[in-house]
Structure formats: structure tokens, C-alpha cells
Amino acid sequence: MYAQYFCLTEMGYVVKKLILRSLQDNKNYEIPIPTNKEMIEFEKVIQEILLFNPQELLNNHCPKCDESIYGVLSW
């Protein structure tokens, strides 16, 4: 939701409120506009996504995982 908010504001749109529609109970839920603190936290998440290296997951060995369906991924 925040990603959409930032994209719209960067394109010059004025976003007055954020609303999330629930299909489960058929209701609208208003999401507060992000504060400065939330913006900083969101930027950290984006930075972590950019720095993510899936190869690092293969470097971690877990003996318990060897017996699971994911054990073949460590070969």
C-alpha cells in the first residue's frame, strides 16, 4: 500500500487517504498516511530488498532441512 502511495505522490498526485478493501468481510479499512518514521522504515525495507542475495541462502546449512522437501535445494 505504501509503495502505491509513494508512486502516486512522486507522479504528482495528491493522495488524501488510503483504503484497503477486504474481500473476506466486504468492508473498507482506512490506512493512515505514512508518517516520517514509517517512511524511513519503508525505505529500509526497500534497501533490504535491493541488497538481498538469494545465493546467501544456499550458504547456510541446516541439518534438519536435509530431511525436508527443501533438502535438495542445498545440493
mmCIF file of the N, C-alpha and C atoms, coordinates in Angstrom:
data_MODEL
# 
_entry.id   MODEL 
# 
loop_
_atom_site.group_PDB 
_atom_site.id 
_atom_site.type_symbol 
_atom_site.label_atom_id 
_atom_site.label_alt_id 
_atom_site.label_comp_id 
_atom_site.label_asym_id 
_atom_site.label_entity_id 
_atom_site.label_seq_id 
_atom_site.pdbx_PDB_ins_code 
_atom_site.Cartn_x 
_atom_site.Cartn_y 
_atom_site.Cartn_z 
_atom_site.occupancy 
_atom_site.B_iso_or_equiv 
_atom_site.pdbx_formal_charge 
_atom_site.auth_seq_id 
_atom_site.auth_comp_id 
_atom_site.auth_asym_id 
_atom_site.auth_atom_id 
_atom_site.pdbx_PDB_model_num 
ATOM 1   N N  . MET A 1 1  ? 0.828   -1.173  0.000   1.00 0.00 ? 1  MET A N  1 
ATOM 2   C CA . MET A 1 1  ? 0.000   0.000   0.000   1.00 0.00 ? 1  MET A CA 1 
ATOM 3   C C  . MET A 1 1  ? 0.884   1.253   0.000   1.00 0.00 ? 1  MET A C  1 
ATOM 4   N N  . TYR A 1 2  ? 1.946   1.209   0.837   1.00 0.00 ? 2  TYR A N  1 
ATOM 5   C CA . TYR A 1 2  ? 2.847   2.368   0.877   1.00 0.00 ? 2  TYR A CA 1 
ATOM 6   C C  . TYR A 1 2  ? 3.556   2.573   -0.457  1.00 0.00 ? 2  TYR A C  1 
ATOM 7   N N  . ALA A 1 3  ? 3.917   1.470   -1.120  1.00 0.00 ? 3  ALA A N  1 
ATOM 8   C CA . ALA A 1 3  ? 4.598   1.590   -2.408  1.00 0.00 ? 3  ALA A CA 1 
ATOM 9   C C  . ALA A 1 3  ? 3.704   2.313   -3.408  1.00 0.00 ? 3  ALA A C  1 
ATOM 10  N N  . GLN A 1 4  ? 2.435   1.954   -3.440  1.00 0.00 ? 4  GLN A N  1 
ATOM 11  C CA . GLN A 1 4  ? 1.497   2.638   -4.334  1.00 0.00 ? 4  GLN A CA 1 
ATOM 12  C C  . GLN A 1 4  ? 1.363   4.105   -3.950  1.00 0.00 ? 4  GLN A C  1 
ATOM 13  N N  . TYR A 1 5  ? 1.301   4.376   -2.653  1.00 0.00 ? 5  TYR A N  1 
ATOM 14  C CA . TYR A 1 5  ? 1.188   5.754   -2.185  1.00 0.00 ? 5  TYR A CA 1 
ATOM 15  C C  . TYR A 1 5  ? 2.378   6.590   -2.662  1.00 0.00 ? 5  TYR A C  1 
ATOM 16  N N  . PHE A 1 6  ? 3.603   6.054   -2.474  1.00 0.00 ? 6  PHE A N  1 
ATOM 17  C CA . PHE A 1 6  ? 4.796   6.808   -2.862  1.00 0.00 ? 6  PHE A CA 1 
ATOM 18  C C  . PHE A 1 6  ? 4.876   6.990   -4.372  1.00 0.00 ? 6  PHE A C  1 
ATOM 19  N N  . CYS A 1 7  ? 4.485   5.965   -5.127  1.00 0.00 ? 7  CYS A N  1 
ATOM 20  C CA . CYS A 1 7  ? 4.499   6.099   -6.587  1.00 0.00 ? 7  CYS A CA 1 
ATOM 21  C C  . CYS A 1 7  ? 3.540   7.202   -7.044  1.00 0.00 ? 7  CYS A C  1 
ATOM 22  N N  . LEU A 1 8  ? 2.358   7.208   -6.478  1.00 0.00 ? 8  LEU A N  1 
ATOM 23  C CA . LEU A 1 8  ? 1.377   8.225   -6.866  1.00 0.00 ? 8  LEU A CA 1 
ATOM 24  C C  . LEU A 1 8  ? 1.836   9.629   -6.495  1.00 0.00 ? 8  LEU A C  1 
ATOM 25  N N  . THR A 1 9  ? 2.395   9.781   -5.298  1.00 0.00 ? 9  THR A N  1 
ATOM 26  C CA . THR A 1 9  ? 2.832   11.122  -4.889  1.00 0.00 ? 9  THR A CA 1 
ATOM 27  C C  . THR A 1 9  ? 4.024   11.586  -5.719  1.00 0.00 ? 9  THR A C  1 
ATOM 28  N N  . GLU A 1 10 ? 4.915   10.654  -6.086  1.00 0.00 ? 10 GLU A N  1 
ATOM 29  C CA . GLU A 1 10 ? 6.053   11.029  -6.927  1.00 0.00 ? 10 GLU A CA 1 
ATOM 30  C C  . GLU A 1 10 ? 5.609   11.431  -8.327  1.00 0.00 ? 10 GLU A C  1 
ATOM 31  N N  . MET A 1 11 ? 4.463   10.898  -8.775  1.00 0.00 ? 11 MET A N  1 
ATOM 32  C CA . MET A 1 11 ? 3.934   11.261  -10.087 1.00 0.00 ? 11 MET A CA 1 
ATOM 33  C C  . MET A 1 11 ? 3.143   12.570  -10.030 1.00 0.00 ? 11 MET A C  1 
ATOM 34  N N  . GLY A 1 12 ? 3.000   13.142  -8.831  1.00 0.00 ? 12 GLY A N  1 
ATOM 35  C CA . GLY A 1 12 ? 2.339   14.430  -8.707  1.00 0.00 ? 12 GLY A CA 1 
ATOM 36  C C  . GLY A 1 12 ? 0.892   14.375  -8.238  1.00 0.00 ? 12 GLY A C  1 
ATOM 37  N N  . TYR A 1 13 ? 0.385   13.187  -7.967  1.00 0.00 ? 13 TYR A N  1 
ATOM 38  C CA . TYR A 1 13 ? -0.991  13.062  -7.488  1.00 0.00 ? 13 TYR A CA 1 
ATOM 39  C C  . TYR A 1 13 ? -1.049  13.395  -5.996  1.00 0.00 ? 13 TYR A C  1 
ATOM 40  N N  . VAL A 1 14 ? -2.159  13.988  -5.594  1.00 0.00 ? 14 VAL A N  1 
ATOM 41  C CA . VAL A 1 14 ? -2.391  14.266  -4.179  1.00 0.00 ? 14 VAL A CA 1 
ATOM 42  C C  . VAL A 1 14 ? -3.228  13.108  -3.632  1.00 0.00 ? 14 VAL A C  1 
ATOM 43  N N  . VAL A 1 15 ? -2.650  12.363  -2.710  1.00 0.00 ? 15 VAL A N  1 
ATOM 44  C CA . VAL A 1 15 ? -3.345  11.219  -2.108  1.00 0.00 ? 15 VAL A CA 1 
ATOM 45  C C  . VAL A 1 15 ? -3.919  11.688  -0.778  1.00 0.00 ? 15 VAL A C  1 
ATOM 46  N N  . LYS A 1 16 ? -5.238  11.690  -0.700  1.00 0.00 ? 16 LYS A N  1 
ATOM 47  C CA . LYS A 1 16 ? -5.901  12.183  0.512   1.00 0.00 ? 16 LYS A CA 1 
ATOM 48  C C  . LYS A 1 16 ? -6.066  11.095  1.565   1.00 0.00 ? 16 LYS A C  1 
ATOM 49  N N  . LYS A 1 17 ? -6.276  9.859   1.118   1.00 0.00 ? 17 LYS A N  1 
ATOM 50  C CA . LYS A 1 17 ? -6.390  8.764   2.079   1.00 0.00 ? 17 LYS A CA 1 
ATOM 51  C C  . LYS A 1 17 ? -6.127  7.442   1.377   1.00 0.00 ? 17 LYS A C  1 
ATOM 52  N N  . LEU A 1 18 ? -5.779  6.441   2.177   1.00 0.00 ? 18 LEU A N  1 
ATOM 53  C CA . LEU A 1 18 ? -5.510  5.097   1.684   1.00 0.00 ? 18 LEU A CA 1 
ATOM 54  C C  . LEU A 1 18 ? -6.592  4.174   2.226   1.00 0.00 ? 18 LEU A C  1 
ATOM 55  N N  . ILE A 1 19 ? -7.174  3.385   1.346   1.00 0.00 ? 19 ILE A N  1 
ATOM 56  C CA . ILE A 1 19 ? -8.239  2.470   1.763   1.00 0.00 ? 19 ILE A CA 1 
ATOM 57  C C  . ILE A 1 19 ? -7.931  1.086   1.226   1.00 0.00 ? 19 ILE A C  1 
ATOM 58  N N  . LEU A 1 20 ? -8.058  0.109   2.102   1.00 0.00 ? 20 LEU A N  1 
ATOM 59  C CA . LEU A 1 20 ? -7.849  -1.280  1.754   1.00 0.00 ? 20 LEU A CA 1 
ATOM 60  C C  . LEU A 1 20 ? -9.206  -1.976  1.783   1.00 0.00 ? 20 LEU A C  1 
ATOM 61  N N  . ARG A 1 21 ? -9.551  -2.650  0.695   1.00 0.00 ? 21 ARG A N  1 
ATOM 62  C CA . ARG A 1 21 ? -10.829 -3.347  0.611   1.00 0.00 ? 21 ARG A CA 1 
ATOM 63  C C  . ARG A 1 21 ? -10.634 -4.812  0.971   1.00 0.00 ? 21 ARG A C  1 
ATOM 64  N N  . SER A 1 22 ? -11.400 -5.291  1.937   1.00 0.00 ? 22 SER A N  1 
ATOM 65  C CA . SER A 1 22 ? -11.322 -6.685  2.367   1.00 0.00 ? 22 SER A CA 1 
ATOM 66  C C  . SER A 1 22 ? -12.368 -7.510  1.623   1.00 0.00 ? 22 SER A C  1 
ATOM 67  N N  . LEU A 1 23 ? -11.907 -8.548  0.947   1.00 0.00 ? 23 LEU A N  1 
ATOM 68  C CA . LEU A 1 23 ? -12.845 -9.455  0.285   1.00 0.00 ? 23 LEU A CA 1 
ATOM 69  C C  . LEU A 1 23 ? -13.465 -10.431 1.270   1.00 0.00 ? 23 LEU A C  1 
ATOM 70  N N  . GLN A 1 24 ? -12.797 -10.625 2.403   1.00 0.00 ? 24 GLN A N  1 
ATOM 71  C CA . GLN A 1 24 ? -13.283 -11.579 3.383   1.00 0.00 ? 24 GLN A CA 1 
ATOM 72  C C  . GLN A 1 24 ? -14.571 -11.099 4.049   1.00 0.00 ? 24 GLN A C  1 
ATOM 73  N N  . ASP A 1 25 ? -14.581 -9.826  4.471   1.00 0.00 ? 25 ASP A N  1 
ATOM 74  C CA . ASP A 1 25 ? -15.776 -9.318  5.149   1.00 0.00 ? 25 ASP A CA 1 
ATOM 75  C C  . ASP A 1 25 ? -16.467 -8.195  4.366   1.00 0.00 ? 25 ASP A C  1 
ATOM 76  N N  . ASN A 1 26 ? -15.973 -7.926  3.145   1.00 0.00 ? 26 ASN A N  1 
ATOM 77  C CA . ASN A 1 26 ? -16.593 -6.949  2.254   1.00 0.00 ? 26 ASN A CA 1 
ATOM 78  C C  . ASN A 1 26 ? -16.657 -5.549  2.874   1.00 0.00 ? 26 ASN A C  1 
ATOM 79  N N  . LYS A 1 27 ? -15.570 -5.155  3.543   1.00 0.00 ? 27 LYS A N  1 
ATOM 80  C CA . LYS A 1 27 ? -15.507 -3.838  4.178   1.00 0.00 ? 27 LYS A CA 1 
ATOM 81  C C  . LYS A 1 27 ? -14.281 -3.084  3.697   1.00 0.00 ? 27 LYS A C  1 
ATOM 82  N N  . ASN A 1 28 ? -14.339 -1.762  3.839   1.00 0.00 ? 28 ASN A N  1 
ATOM 83  C CA . ASN A 1 28 ? -13.197 -0.895  3.560   1.00 0.00 ? 28 ASN A CA 1 
ATOM 84  C C  . ASN A 1 28 ? -12.500 -0.558  4.871   1.00 0.00 ? 28 ASN A C  1 
ATOM 85  N N  . TYR A 1 29 ? -11.166 -0.581  4.840   1.00 0.00 ? 29 TYR A N  1 
ATOM 86  C CA . TYR A 1 29 ? -10.381 -0.217  6.012   1.00 0.00 ? 29 TYR A CA 1 
ATOM 87  C C  . TYR A 1 29 ? -9.442  0.911   5.623   1.00 0.00 ? 29 TYR A C  1 
ATOM 88  N N  . GLU A 1 30 ? -9.536  2.011   6.353   1.00 0.00 ? 30 GLU A N  1 
ATOM 89  C CA . GLU A 1 30 ? -8.672  3.154   6.063   1.00 0.00 ? 30 GLU A CA 1 
ATOM 90  C C  . GLU A 1 30 ? -7.302  2.932   6.698   1.00 0.00 ? 30 GLU A C  1 
ATOM 91  N N  . ILE A 1 31 ? -6.265  3.148   5.884   1.00 0.00 ? 31 ILE A N  1 
ATOM 92  C CA . ILE A 1 31 ? -4.883  3.027   6.329   1.00 0.00 ? 31 ILE A CA 1 
ATOM 93  C C  . ILE A 1 31 ? -4.349  4.444   6.485   1.00 0.00 ? 31 ILE A C  1 
ATOM 94  N N  . PRO A 1 32 ? -3.755  4.778   7.622   1.00 0.00 ? 32 PRO A N  1 
ATOM 95  C CA . PRO A 1 32 ? -3.232  6.141   7.801   1.00 0.00 ? 32 PRO A CA 1 
ATOM 96  C C  . PRO A 1 32 ? -2.117  6.456   6.801   1.00 0.00 ? 32 PRO A C  1 
ATOM 97  N N  . ILE A 1 33 ? -2.054  7.700   6.364   1.00 0.00 ? 33 ILE A N  1 
ATOM 98  C CA . ILE A 1 33 ? -0.964  8.169   5.508   1.00 0.00 ? 33 ILE A CA 1 
ATOM 99  C C  . ILE A 1 33 ? 0.328   7.978   6.308   1.00 0.00 ? 33 ILE A C  1 
ATOM 100 N N  . PRO A 1 34 ? 1.396   7.467   5.674   1.00 0.00 ? 34 PRO A N  1 
ATOM 101 C CA . PRO A 1 34 ? 2.628   7.186   6.422   1.00 0.00 ? 34 PRO A CA 1 
ATOM 102 C C  . PRO A 1 34 ? 3.265   8.447   7.026   1.00 0.00 ? 34 PRO A C  1 
ATOM 103 N N  . THR A 1 35 ? 3.731   8.282   8.256   1.00 0.00 ? 35 THR A N  1 
ATOM 104 C CA . THR A 1 35 ? 4.443   9.356   8.939   1.00 0.00 ? 35 THR A CA 1 
ATOM 105 C C  . THR A 1 35 ? 5.904   9.338   8.483   1.00 0.00 ? 35 THR A C  1 
ATOM 106 N N  . ASN A 1 36 ? 6.672   10.312  8.913   1.00 0.00 ? 36 ASN A N  1 
ATOM 107 C CA . ASN A 1 36 ? 8.103   10.347  8.563   1.00 0.00 ? 36 ASN A CA 1 
ATOM 108 C C  . ASN A 1 36 ? 8.818   9.095   9.056   1.00 0.00 ? 36 ASN A C  1 
ATOM 109 N N  . LYS A 1 37 ? 8.482   8.656   10.260  1.00 0.00 ? 37 LYS A N  1 
ATOM 110 C CA . LYS A 1 37 ? 9.105   7.454   10.824  1.00 0.00 ? 37 LYS A CA 1 
ATOM 111 C C  . LYS A 1 37 ? 8.782   6.236   9.957   1.00 0.00 ? 37 LYS A C  1 
ATOM 112 N N  . GLU A 1 38 ? 7.524   6.113   9.534   1.00 0.00 ? 38 GLU A N  1 
ATOM 113 C CA . GLU A 1 38 ? 7.121   4.983   8.696   1.00 0.00 ? 38 GLU A CA 1 
ATOM 114 C C  . GLU A 1 38 ? 7.775   5.059   7.312   1.00 0.00 ? 38 GLU A C  1 
ATOM 115 N N  . MET A 1 39 ? 7.972   6.271   6.814   1.00 0.00 ? 39 MET A N  1 
ATOM 116 C CA . MET A 1 39 ? 8.659   6.438   5.530   1.00 0.00 ? 39 MET A CA 1 
ATOM 117 C C  . MET A 1 39 ? 10.096  5.923   5.619   1.00 0.00 ? 39 MET A C  1 
ATOM 118 N N  . ILE A 1 40 ? 10.774  6.240   6.713   1.00 0.00 ? 40 ILE A N  1 
ATOM 119 C CA . ILE A 1 40 ? 12.157  5.795   6.915   1.00 0.00 ? 40 ILE A CA 1 
ATOM 120 C C  . ILE A 1 40 ? 12.207  4.274   7.018   1.00 0.00 ? 40 ILE A C  1 
ATOM 121 N N  . GLU A 1 41 ? 11.255  3.676   7.755   1.00 0.00 ? 41 GLU A N  1 
ATOM 122 C CA . GLU A 1 41 ? 11.200  2.222   7.884   1.00 0.00 ? 41 GLU A CA 1 
ATOM 123 C C  . GLU A 1 41 ? 10.938  1.571   6.529   1.00 0.00 ? 41 GLU A C  1 
ATOM 124 N N  . PHE A 1 42 ? 10.055  2.161   5.732   1.00 0.00 ? 42 PHE A N  1 
ATOM 125 C CA . PHE A 1 42 ? 9.749   1.625   4.404   1.00 0.00 ? 42 PHE A CA 1 
ATOM 126 C C  . PHE A 1 42 ? 10.981  1.696   3.506   1.00 0.00 ? 42 PHE A C  1 
ATOM 127 N N  . GLU A 1 43 ? 11.715  2.796   3.588   1.00 0.00 ? 43 GLU A N  1 
ATOM 128 C CA . GLU A 1 43 ? 12.939  2.930   2.791   1.00 0.00 ? 43 GLU A CA 1 
ATOM 129 C C  . GLU A 1 43 ? 13.961  1.863   3.182   1.00 0.00 ? 43 GLU A C  1 
ATOM 130 N N  . LYS A 1 44 ? 14.024  1.509   4.469   1.00 0.00 ? 44 LYS A N  1 
ATOM 131 C CA . LYS A 1 44 ? 14.930  0.451   4.922   1.00 0.00 ? 44 LYS A CA 1 
ATOM 132 C C  . LYS A 1 44 ? 14.528  -0.891  4.321   1.00 0.00 ? 44 LYS A C  1 
ATOM 133 N N  . VAL A 1 45 ? 13.228  -1.157  4.257   1.00 0.00 ? 45 VAL A N  1 
ATOM 134 C CA . VAL A 1 45 ? 12.741  -2.404  3.670   1.00 0.00 ? 45 VAL A CA 1 
ATOM 135 C C  . VAL A 1 45 ? 13.117  -2.471  2.197   1.00 0.00 ? 45 VAL A C  1 
ATOM 136 N N  . ILE A 1 46 ? 12.930  -1.372  1.484   1.00 0.00 ? 46 ILE A N  1 
ATOM 137 C CA . ILE A 1 46 ? 13.292  -1.320  0.064   1.00 0.00 ? 46 ILE A CA 1 
ATOM 138 C C  . ILE A 1 46 ? 14.792  -1.563  -0.099  1.00 0.00 ? 46 ILE A C  1 
ATOM 139 N N  . GLN A 1 47 ? 15.587  -0.975  0.769   1.00 0.00 ? 47 GLN A N  1 
ATOM 140 C CA . GLN A 1 47 ? 17.048  -1.158  0.720   1.00 0.00 ? 47 GLN A CA 1 
ATOM 141 C C  . GLN A 1 47 ? 17.408  -2.619  0.949   1.00 0.00 ? 47 GLN A C  1 
ATOM 142 N N  . GLU A 1 48 ? 16.738  -3.275  1.906   1.00 0.00 ? 48 GLU A N  1 
ATOM 143 C CA . GLU A 1 48 ? 16.999  -4.695  2.173   1.00 0.00 ? 48 GLU A CA 1 
ATOM 144 C C  . GLU A 1 48 ? 16.626  -5.558  0.971   1.00 0.00 ? 48 GLU A C  1 
ATOM 145 N N  . ILE A 1 49 ? 15.542  -5.205  0.292   1.00 0.00 ? 49 ILE A N  1 
ATOM 146 C CA . ILE A 1 49 ? 15.137  -5.939  -0.910  1.00 0.00 ? 49 ILE A CA 1 
ATOM 147 C C  . ILE A 1 49 ? 16.198  -5.790  -1.987  1.00 0.00 ? 49 ILE A C  1 
ATOM 148 N N  . LEU A 1 50 ? 16.711  -4.581  -2.160  1.00 0.00 ? 50 LEU A N  1 
ATOM 149 C CA . LEU A 1 50 ? 17.728  -4.329  -3.177  1.00 0.00 ? 50 LEU A CA 1 
ATOM 150 C C  . LEU A 1 50 ? 19.023  -5.089  -2.891  1.00 0.00 ? 50 LEU A C  1 
ATOM 151 N N  . LEU A 1 51 ? 19.356  -5.244  -1.612  1.00 0.00 ? 51 LEU A N  1 
ATOM 152 C CA . LEU A 1 51 ? 20.599  -5.898  -1.226  1.00 0.00 ? 51 LEU A CA 1 
ATOM 153 C C  . LEU A 1 51 ? 20.464  -7.415  -1.068  1.00 0.00 ? 51 LEU A C  1 
ATOM 154 N N  . PHE A 1 52 ? 19.256  -7.933  -1.187  1.00 0.00 ? 52 PHE A N  1 
ATOM 155 C CA . PHE A 1 52 ? 19.016  -9.362  -0.986  1.00 0.00 ? 52 PHE A CA 1 
ATOM 156 C C  . PHE A 1 52 ? 19.748  -10.177 -2.044  1.00 0.00 ? 52 PHE A C  1 
ATOM 157 N N  . ASN A 1 53 ? 20.432  -11.207 -1.585  1.00 0.00 ? 53 ASN A N  1 
ATOM 158 C CA . ASN A 1 53 ? 21.148  -12.100 -2.477  1.00 0.00 ? 53 ASN A CA 1 
ATOM 159 C C  . ASN A 1 53 ? 20.680  -13.527 -2.188  1.00 0.00 ? 53 ASN A C  1 
ATOM 160 N N  . PRO A 1 54 ? 19.891  -14.132 -3.066  1.00 0.00 ? 54 PRO A N  1 
ATOM 161 C CA . PRO A 1 54 ? 19.382  -15.477 -2.794  1.00 0.00 ? 54 PRO A CA 1 
ATOM 162 C C  . PRO A 1 54 ? 20.491  -16.521 -2.663  1.00 0.00 ? 54 PRO A C  1 
ATOM 163 N N  . GLN A 1 55 ? 21.642  -16.259 -3.233  1.00 0.00 ? 55 GLN A N  1 
ATOM 164 C CA . GLN A 1 55 ? 22.765  -17.197 -3.132  1.00 0.00 ? 55 GLN A CA 1 
ATOM 165 C C  . GLN A 1 55 ? 23.191  -17.378 -1.675  1.00 0.00 ? 55 GLN A C  1 
ATOM 166 N N  . GLU A 1 56 ? 23.037  -16.342 -0.869  1.00 0.00 ? 56 GLU A N  1 
ATOM 167 C CA . GLU A 1 56 ? 23.398  -16.432 0.541   1.00 0.00 ? 56 GLU A CA 1 
ATOM 168 C C  . GLU A 1 56 ? 22.557  -17.463 1.284   1.00 0.00 ? 56 GLU A C  1 
ATOM 169 N N  . LEU A 1 57 ? 21.350  -17.708 0.825   1.00 0.00 ? 57 LEU A N  1 
ATOM 170 C CA . LEU A 1 57 ? 20.507  -18.715 1.461   1.00 0.00 ? 57 LEU A CA 1 
ATOM 171 C C  . LEU A 1 57 ? 21.097  -20.103 1.305   1.00 0.00 ? 57 LEU A C  1 
ATOM 172 N N  . LEU A 1 58 ? 21.780  -20.342 0.198   1.00 0.00 ? 58 LEU A N  1 
ATOM 173 C CA . LEU A 1 58 ? 22.372  -21.645 -0.044  1.00 0.00 ? 58 LEU A CA 1 
ATOM 174 C C  . LEU A 1 58 ? 23.633  -21.873 0.777   1.00 0.00 ? 58 LEU A C  1 
ATOM 175 N N  . ASN A 1 59 ? 24.238  -20.805 1.262   1.00 0.00 ? 59 ASN A N  1 
ATOM 176 C CA . ASN A 1 59 ? 25.458  -20.910 2.055   1.00 0.00 ? 59 ASN A CA 1 
ATOM 177 C C  . ASN A 1 59 ? 25.183  -21.316 3.500   1.00 0.00 ? 59 ASN A C  1 
ATOM 178 N N  . ASN A 1 60 ? 23.938  -21.249 3.924   1.00 0.00 ? 60 ASN A N  1 
ATOM 179 C CA . ASN A 1 60 ? 23.565  -21.641 5.282   1.00 0.00 ? 60 ASN A CA 1 
ATOM 180 C C  . ASN A 1 60 ? 23.126  -23.093 5.267   1.00 0.00 ? 60 ASN A C  1 
ATOM 181 N N  . HIS A 1 61 ? 23.838  -23.923 6.036   1.00 0.00 ? 61 HIS A N  1 
ATOM 182 C CA . HIS A 1 61 ? 23.494  -25.338 6.086   1.00 0.00 ? 61 HIS A CA 1 
ATOM 183 C C  . HIS A 1 61 ? 22.705  -25.636 7.344   1.00 0.00 ? 61 HIS A C  1 
ATOM 184 N N  . CYS A 1 62 ? 21.604  -26.339 7.159   1.00 0.00 ? 62 CYS A N  1 
ATOM 185 C CA . CYS A 1 62 ? 20.748  -26.724 8.278   1.00 0.00 ? 62 CYS A CA 1 
ATOM 186 C C  . CYS A 1 62 ? 20.513  -28.232 8.189   1.00 0.00 ? 62 CYS A C  1 
ATOM 187 N N  . PRO A 1 63 ? 21.093  -29.019 9.109   1.00 0.00 ? 63 PRO A N  1 
ATOM 188 C CA . PRO A 1 63 ? 20.932  -30.479 9.054   1.00 0.00 ? 63 PRO A CA 1 
ATOM 189 C C  . PRO A 1 63 ? 19.459  -30.909 9.076   1.00 0.00 ? 63 PRO A C  1 
ATOM 190 N N  . LYS A 1 64 ? 18.646  -30.183 9.800   1.00 0.00 ? 64 LYS A N  1 
ATOM 191 C CA . LYS A 1 64 ? 17.225  -30.522 9.868   1.00 0.00 ? 64 LYS A CA 1 
ATOM 192 C C  . LYS A 1 64 ? 16.560  -30.356 8.498   1.00 0.00 ? 64 LYS A C  1 
ATOM 193 N N  . CYS A 1 65 ? 17.053  -29.382 7.722   1.00 0.00 ? 65 CYS A N  1 
ATOM 194 C CA . CYS A 1 65 ? 16.486  -29.135 6.397   1.00 0.00 ? 65 CYS A CA 1 
ATOM 195 C C  . CYS A 1 65 ? 16.842  -30.230 5.404   1.00 0.00 ? 65 CYS A C  1 
ATOM 196 N N  . ASP A 1 66 ? 17.953  -30.953 5.661   1.00 0.00 ? 66 ASP A N  1 
ATOM 197 C CA . ASP A 1 66 ? 18.364  -32.022 4.746   1.00 0.00 ? 66 ASP A CA 1 
ATOM 198 C C  . ASP A 1 66 ? 17.281  -33.085 4.611   1.00 0.00 ? 66 ASP A C  1 
ATOM 199 N N  . GLU A 1 67 ? 16.514  -33.294 5.662   1.00 0.00 ? 67 GLU A N  1 
ATOM 200 C CA . GLU A 1 67 ? 15.471  -34.316 5.670   1.00 0.00 ? 67 GLU A CA 1 
ATOM 201 C C  . GLU A 1 67 ? 14.131  -33.801 5.150   1.00 0.00 ? 67 GLU A C  1 
ATOM 202 N N  . SER A 1 68 ? 14.045  -32.512 4.875   1.00 0.00 ? 68 SER A N  1 
ATOM 203 C CA . SER A 1 68 ? 12.774  -31.953 4.412   1.00 0.00 ? 68 SER A CA 1 
ATOM 204 C C  . SER A 1 68 ? 12.707  -31.956 2.885   1.00 0.00 ? 68 SER A C  1 
ATOM 205 N N  . ILE A 1 69 ? 11.592  -31.542 2.354   1.00 0.00 ? 69 ILE A N  1 
ATOM 206 C CA . ILE A 1 69 ? 11.429  -31.483 0.901   1.00 0.00 ? 69 ILE A CA 1 
ATOM 207 C C  . ILE A 1 69 ? 12.344  -30.441 0.271   1.00 0.00 ? 69 ILE A C  1 
ATOM 208 N N  . TYR A 1 70 ? 12.879  -29.531 1.084   1.00 0.00 ? 70 TYR A N  1 
ATOM 209 C CA . TYR A 1 70 ? 13.763  -28.483 0.577   1.00 0.00 ? 70 TYR A CA 1 
ATOM 210 C C  . TYR A 1 70 ? 15.232  -28.883 0.619   1.00 0.00 ? 70 TYR A C  1 
ATOM 211 N N  . GLY A 1 71 ? 15.527  -30.063 1.113   1.00 0.00 ? 71 GLY A N  1 
ATOM 212 C CA . GLY A 1 71 ? 16.903  -30.534 1.227   1.00 0.00 ? 71 GLY A CA 1 
ATOM 213 C C  . GLY A 1 71 ? 17.622  -30.572 -0.098  1.00 0.00 ? 71 GLY A C  1 
ATOM 214 N N  . VAL A 1 72 ? 16.912  -30.849 -1.174  1.00 0.00 ? 72 VAL A N  1 
ATOM 215 C CA . VAL A 1 72 ? 17.556  -30.929 -2.494  1.00 0.00 ? 72 VAL A CA 1 
ATOM 216 C C  . VAL A 1 72 ? 18.058  -29.572 -2.964  1.00 0.00 ? 72 VAL A C  1 
ATOM 217 N N  . LEU A 1 73 ? 17.554  -28.511 -2.405  1.00 0.00 ? 73 LEU A N  1 
ATOM 218 C CA . LEU A 1 73 ? 17.981  -27.171 -2.818  1.00 0.00 ? 73 LEU A CA 1 
ATOM 219 C C  . LEU A 1 73 ? 19.408  -26.865 -2.385  1.00 0.00 ? 73 LEU A C  1 
ATOM 220 N N  . SER A 1 74 ? 19.908  -27.580 -1.395  1.00 0.00 ? 74 SER A N  1 
ATOM 221 C CA . SER A 1 74 ? 21.257  -27.304 -0.894  1.00 0.00 ? 74 SER A CA 1 
ATOM 222 C C  . SER A 1 74 ? 22.321  -28.103 -1.640  1.00 0.00 ? 74 SER A C  1 
ATOM 223 N N  . TRP A 1 75 ? 21.954  -28.862 -2.654  1.00 0.00 ? 75 TRP A N  1 
ATOM 224 C CA . TRP A 1 75 ? 22.938  -29.656 -3.401  1.00 0.00 ? 75 TRP A CA 1 
ATOM 225 C C  . TRP A 1 75 ? 23.782  -28.791 -4.259  1.00 0.00 ? 75 TRP A C  1 
# 
